[in-house]
Amino acid sequence: MYDFNGKIAIVTGAGGEHGIGRAIALRLAKEGANLVVNDLTKNPKKSSVWTGLPAVVEEIEALGRRAIAIEGDISDSGQVNSLVQRTIQEFGQIDILVNNAGAPAGPDRVPIVELDEEVWDQVQRVNVKGTFLCCKAVSKVLIDQGHGGKIINISSMAGLNAVARFGAYCASKFAVRGFTQVLAKELGRYGIQVNAICPGMVITERFYDIAEALAPEGVKTEELLDKMEKQAISDTPSGRVPTTDDVAKIAVFLASSEADFQTGMLFTVDGGRSMY
């Protein structure tokens, strides 16, 4: 459907087996892009079965594309600059940035009056500062290259509608929305489009961690997760929860020339559960 031949994309938070980052990276590769995939560590979930970033690189290469994995903390400006520099060294350019990396879920899913300052800071550091640092570093490259580019930030439906016990997360994702729109205004004259995706309840490794944190005493995590999924399905006109592929489809559209006139926009992916 799309032609990304010759395009270079960076996708952060791409090491999870069931994650949005992996789905986006693979879809971009299927459409012709070469990839730099990033995560905090090589194997963020420390699974003995799933190898993390190396597995994603192998999948991309199996599609006939080039890919490299770069471990790094996106909340550290030095490591972000190194990520961007290594991308340029390897591929000579950057065309697409997908800011998908997110802070660990779980410890932050408590009432505000119980929320530790350190946990609050970590969520803002990764979700907000990390997005800022990656956008800043890549934007400079895109401007210097002079042929436009695409930046896609992953926000959340919790960045559109507040959720109790999600205070730190909601604050961070509301911030990503506002930051996306400011950057879109600043970069439009360079032919660079900046948009945000707001997924609904996507069942990833992170969502298990959320359910584990929210489960009342005596309730198994799996039971709560099943209950949350069934409730989400009953509230969704489309009759199911969104998948990582649903998010990837929107991301690839926004990264393509088909979306050259879309900027500063928020794209919800929740099957109509929330309508704005």
C-alpha positions as CSV (number, residue, x, y, z in Angstrom):
1,M,0.0,0.0,0.0
2,Y,2.8,2.4,0.9
3,D,6.3,2.9,-0.5
4,F,8.9,3.5,2.2
5,N,11.8,2.2,0.1
6,G,14.9,4.2,1.0
7,K,13.3,5.6,4.2
8,I,14.9,5.3,7.6
9,A,12.8,5.0,10.7
10,I,13.6,5.1,14.4
11,V,11.1,3.3,16.7
12,T,11.7,3.5,20.4
13,G,10.3,1.0,22.9
14,A,10.4,-1.7,20.3
15,G,11.8,-4.7,22.3
16,G,8.5,-6.2,23.7
17,E,7.2,-9.4,22.1
18,H,3.6,-8.2,22.3
19,G,4.3,-4.5,22.2
20,I,3.1,-1.6,20.0
21,G,6.7,-0.7,19.1
22,R,7.5,-4.1,17.6
23,A,4.2,-4.0,15.5
24,I,5.0,-0.6,14.2
25,A,8.6,-1.5,13.3
26,L,7.5,-4.6,11.4
27,R,4.8,-2.8,9.5
28,L,7.2,-0.1,8.4
29,A,9.7,-2.8,7.3
30,K,6.9,-4.6,5.3
31,E,6.3,-1.3,3.5
32,G,10.0,-0.9,2.6
33,A,11.6,1.0,5.4
34,N,14.9,0.3,7.1
35,L,14.8,0.4,10.9
36,V,16.6,1.5,14.0
37,V,14.9,-0.2,16.9
38,N,15.5,1.0,20.4
39,D,14.7,-0.1,24.0
40,L,16.2,0.5,27.4
41,T,17.7,-2.9,27.4
42,K,18.2,-5.7,24.8
43,N,15.4,-7.8,26.3
44,P,13.1,-5.5,28.4
45,K,11.0,-8.3,29.9
46,K,14.0,-10.6,30.5
47,S,12.2,-13.5,28.9
48,S,14.0,-16.8,28.3
49,V,11.9,-17.4,25.2
50,W,11.7,-14.0,23.6
51,T,15.1,-12.3,23.0
52,G,13.9,-8.8,22.6
53,L,15.6,-6.4,20.2
54,P,17.7,-9.0,18.4
55,A,14.5,-10.9,17.6
56,V,12.9,-7.8,16.1
57,V,16.1,-7.2,14.0
58,E,15.9,-10.8,12.7
59,E,12.3,-10.4,11.8
60,I,13.0,-7.1,9.9
61,E,15.9,-8.7,8.1
62,A,13.7,-11.6,7.1
63,L,11.5,-9.1,5.3
64,G,14.5,-8.1,3.3
65,R,15.2,-4.8,5.1
66,R,18.2,-3.6,7.1
67,A,17.9,-3.0,10.8
68,I,20.1,-2.3,13.8
69,A,19.2,-2.4,17.5
70,I,20.4,0.3,19.8
71,E,20.0,0.1,23.6
72,G,19.6,3.4,25.4
73,D,17.7,5.4,27.9
74,I,15.6,8.0,26.0
75,S,15.4,10.2,29.2
76,D,19.2,10.8,28.9
77,S,20.2,13.4,26.4
78,G,23.6,11.9,25.8
79,Q,22.2,8.5,25.0
80,V,19.5,10.0,22.8
81,N,22.2,12.0,20.9
82,S,24.2,8.8,20.5
83,L,21.1,7.0,19.1
84,V,20.7,9.7,16.5
85,Q,24.4,9.8,15.6
86,R,24.6,6.1,15.2
87,T,21.6,6.1,13.0
88,I,23.2,8.7,10.7
89,Q,26.5,6.8,10.7
90,E,24.7,3.6,9.7
91,F,22.1,4.9,7.3
92,G,23.1,8.4,6.4
93,Q,19.7,9.9,7.1
94,I,16.5,9.9,9.2
95,D,13.0,10.2,7.8
96,I,10.7,8.9,10.5
97,L,10.6,8.9,14.3
98,V,8.1,7.0,16.3
99,N,8.2,7.8,20.0
100,N,6.7,4.7,21.6
101,A,8.8,4.0,24.7
102,G,7.0,4.3,27.9
103,A,7.7,4.2,31.7
104,P,7.1,0.9,33.5
105,A,3.5,0.5,34.4
106,G,2.3,-0.6,37.8
107,P,3.8,1.3,40.7
108,D,2.2,4.5,39.4
109,R,-1.3,3.1,39.3
110,V,-2.4,4.3,42.8
111,P,-4.4,7.2,44.1
112,I,-2.6,10.6,43.9
113,V,-2.4,10.7,47.7
114,E,-0.4,7.4,47.7
115,L,1.8,8.2,44.7
116,D,5.5,8.3,45.5
117,E,7.3,11.4,44.2
118,E,10.0,9.2,42.7
119,V,7.4,7.1,40.7
120,W,5.8,10.3,39.5
121,D,9.2,11.6,38.3
122,Q,10.0,8.4,36.5
123,V,6.8,8.5,34.5
124,Q,7.3,12.1,33.5
125,R,11.0,11.5,32.8
126,V,10.4,8.7,30.3
127,N,7.0,9.6,28.8
128,V,7.5,13.4,28.6
129,K,11.2,14.2,28.8
130,G,12.1,11.2,26.6
131,T,9.6,12.3,23.9
132,F,11.0,15.8,24.1
133,L,14.7,14.7,23.8
134,C,14.1,12.4,20.9
135,C,12.0,14.9,19.1
136,K,14.5,17.7,19.6
137,A,17.5,15.6,18.4
138,V,15.7,14.2,15.4
139,S,14.0,17.5,14.5
140,K,17.5,19.1,14.1
141,V,18.5,16.4,11.7
142,L,15.2,16.6,9.7
143,I,15.6,20.4,9.4
144,D,19.2,20.1,8.2
145,Q,18.3,17.5,5.7
146,G,15.8,19.8,4.1
147,H,13.4,17.3,2.7
148,G,10.7,17.1,5.5
149,G,10.0,14.1,7.7
150,K,7.5,12.5,10.0
151,I,7.3,12.4,13.8
152,I,4.7,10.2,15.5
153,N,4.2,10.3,19.3
154,I,2.3,7.6,21.1
155,S,-0.1,9.2,23.6
156,S,-3.1,7.3,25.0
157,M,-6.8,7.5,25.4
158,A,-5.8,8.3,29.0
159,G,-4.3,11.4,27.5
160,L,-7.8,12.5,26.4
161,N,-9.9,11.4,29.3
162,A,-8.8,11.1,32.9
163,V,-8.7,7.8,34.7
164,A,-8.7,7.4,38.5
165,R,-5.4,5.9,39.8
166,F,-3.7,6.8,36.5
167,G,-2.6,10.3,37.7
168,A,1.0,10.2,36.7
169,Y,0.3,8.4,33.4
170,C,-2.6,10.7,32.4
171,A,-0.5,13.8,33.2
172,S,2.3,12.5,31.0
173,K,0.1,11.6,28.1
174,F,-1.9,14.9,28.2
175,A,1.6,16.5,28.1
176,V,2.5,14.5,25.0
177,R,-0.6,15.8,23.2
178,G,0.2,19.4,23.9
179,F,3.9,19.0,23.0
180,T,2.9,17.3,19.7
181,Q,0.8,20.2,18.7
182,V,3.4,22.8,19.6
183,L,6.1,20.9,17.6
184,A,3.7,20.6,14.7
185,K,3.3,24.4,14.6
186,E,7.1,24.9,14.8
187,L,8.1,22.4,12.2
188,G,5.4,22.8,9.6
189,R,7.3,25.3,7.6
190,Y,10.1,22.7,7.1
191,G,7.7,20.1,5.7
192,I,7.8,18.0,8.8
193,Q,4.5,16.6,10.1
194,V,4.0,15.8,13.8
195,N,1.1,13.8,15.0
196,A,0.0,11.7,18.0
197,I,-1.8,8.4,18.3
198,C,-4.0,7.7,21.3
199,P,-4.6,3.9,21.6
200,G,-7.3,2.5,23.8
201,M,-6.9,-0.8,25.8
202,V,-4.3,-2.7,23.8
203,I,-3.3,-6.0,25.5
204,T,0.5,-5.9,25.7
205,E,3.0,-6.9,28.4
206,R,2.5,-3.5,30.0
207,F,-1.2,-4.1,30.4
208,Y,-0.6,-7.2,32.5
209,D,1.5,-5.1,34.8
210,I,-1.3,-2.5,35.1
211,A,-3.8,-5.2,36.0
212,E,-1.4,-6.7,38.5
213,A,-1.1,-3.3,40.2
214,L,-4.9,-2.6,40.1
215,A,-6.0,-6.1,41.3
216,P,-7.7,-5.9,44.7
217,E,-6.5,-8.3,47.4
218,G,-7.7,-11.8,46.7
219,V,-8.3,-11.2,43.0
220,K,-5.9,-12.8,40.6
221,T,-4.3,-10.6,37.9
222,E,-5.6,-12.8,35.1
223,E,-9.1,-12.5,36.5
224,L,-9.0,-8.7,36.6
225,L,-7.4,-8.5,33.2
226,D,-10.2,-10.7,31.8
227,K,-12.8,-8.5,33.5
228,M,-11.3,-5.3,32.2
229,E,-11.1,-6.7,28.6
230,K,-14.7,-7.9,28.7
231,Q,-15.9,-4.5,30.0
232,A,-13.9,-2.7,27.3
233,I,-15.4,-4.9,24.6
234,S,-18.9,-4.3,25.9
235,D,-18.3,-0.5,25.7
236,T,-16.8,-0.6,22.2
237,P,-19.0,-0.3,19.1
238,S,-16.5,-2.4,17.1
239,G,-16.9,-5.3,19.5
240,R,-13.3,-5.9,20.4
241,V,-10.3,-4.2,22.0
242,P,-7.7,-2.7,19.7
243,T,-4.6,-4.7,18.7
244,T,-1.0,-3.6,18.2
245,D,-1.6,-4.0,14.4
246,D,-4.5,-1.5,14.6
247,V,-2.1,1.0,16.0
248,A,0.6,0.1,13.5
249,K,-1.8,0.8,10.6
250,I,-2.4,4.3,11.8
251,A,1.3,4.9,12.5
252,V,2.3,3.8,9.0
253,F,-0.3,6.0,7.4
254,L,1.0,9.0,9.3
255,A,4.5,8.1,8.3
256,S,3.5,8.0,4.6
257,S,3.1,10.7,2.0
258,E,-0.6,10.1,2.2
259,A,-0.6,12.1,5.5
260,D,1.5,15.0,4.2
261,F,-1.4,17.4,5.1
262,Q,-2.1,16.0,8.5
263,T,-0.2,17.6,11.3
264,G,-0.8,18.4,15.0
265,M,-3.6,15.9,15.0
266,L,-4.6,13.2,17.5
267,F,-5.7,9.9,16.1
268,T,-7.7,7.7,18.5
269,V,-7.5,3.9,18.1
270,D,-10.2,2.4,20.3
271,G,-12.9,1.1,18.0
272,G,-15.3,4.0,18.9
273,R,-15.2,3.4,22.6
274,S,-14.5,7.1,23.1
275,M,-15.7,9.6,20.5
276,Y,-14.5,13.2,20.2
